[in-house]
Amino acid sequence: MVEFSPDVAARLYASAEPATRPADVAPDGSQGGAFADMAGDFMRALTQAEQTVTAGLTGGADPQAVVEALAATEIAVQAAVTVRDRVVEAYQEILRMPV
């Protein structure tokens, strides 16, 4: 079992934070750009983790960095799944509305 020190946990949270932070709302109330930014942050987190894992497999990164990258990826994926579930739930609520 891997134990994380508070420093490692703080770094994991900081690396996953861009994918989980609340989206900014534009002054006109639109959020289209915020969702695009969130998707970009998610893809950057996945790309960075993939590069770290690849470096770890070739001996270019230490095992702790690989574990941190995988944990950050897990947090980012969980956040993306939560957002997806909420969007589907909202869509289903709209479909149930009487016309």
Secondary structure, DSSP 8 states (H G I E B T S, - for coil): -----HHHHHHHHHHHHHHHS-----TTS--HHHHHHHHHHHHHHHHHHHHHHHHHHTTSS-HHHHHHHHHHHHHHHHHHHHHHHHHHHHHHHHHHS--
